[in-house]
Amino acid sequence: EEILVPVRPVSVVEVRYTAADGTNIVMPEANYVVRRRHGLSRIRPASGKTWPELADDGLIKIRLSAGFGDTDPDLQIARAAILVKTAAMFENREGSACLAFDALVGQLKCRWI
């Protein structure tokens, strides 16, 4: 089973759960895998591992770090797209198409698939 993280972009900082005996445990990074598919992160047990036995509440707490880093290529493309679109809207107030913006948005879509 996978846990789908419905926020993007994110990186997993910590996976914590309450064990059957009631203790709070931080799951070792070697016990799970985080994969990014279709722009979303998915967390599943590592090869040969299973999810641990949980307490009655069945809760797993996942701490995430969300957002782009300053040097992330996706952020650079998004910034360029915003600047191009803003300049095009300023120059062409009647709302003509902006092919450069469309190309940059296309690049982002390709990177997230």
C-alpha positions, -999 to 999 in steps of 0.1 A, spaced: 0 0 0 11 35 -8 4 67 11 -3 95 -14 8 130 -3 -16 154 -20 7 184 -18 36 193 -41 64 197 -42 74 181 -9 102 161 6 96 137 35 113 148 67 101 121 91 76 93 93 64 86 128 38 62 141 23 49 174 32 12 178 8 -14 191 23 -11 226 16 27 226 51 40 220 59 67 195 85 55 170 103 73 142 105 50 112 140 46 99 145 60 63 157 26 52 122 12 59 103 33 34 107 47 -1 94 81 -14 87 83 -51 75 112 -72 50 101 -99 27 125 -118 40 153 -97 28 138 -64 49 120 -38 40 85 -28 54 67 3 56 29 5 75 3 24 110 -4 11 117 -36 -7 113 -65 18 97 -43 44 61 -39 55 42 -12 74 46 -17 111 19 -29 135 0 2 145 -18 11 177 -56 11 177 -58 47 164 -39 35 132 -22 68 128 9 75 109 23 110 111 44 123 83 63 155 86 70 172 53 90 201 39 70 217 12 79 242 -15 106 249 -40 143 254 -31 158 287 -45 178 268 -71 151 243 -81 147 243 -119 109 241 -116 110 274 -96 132 290 -122 109 280 -150 78 292 -131 94 326 -123 103 330 -160 68 321 -170 53 347 -146 77 374 -159 70 366 -195 32 366 -190 33 398 -170 54 416 -197 31 403 -224 0 415 -206 16 449 -201 26 452 -238 -7 437 -252 -35 448 -229 -61 435 -253 -52 399 -242 -34 383 -272 -18 349 -268 17 346 -253 35 317 -270 66 321 -248 44 317 -217 27 286 -232 61 271 -240 73 276 -204 41 261 -189 45 232 -213 80 226 -199 67 226 -163 39 201 -173 65 178 -188 87 179 -157 57 170 -134 45 140 -154 
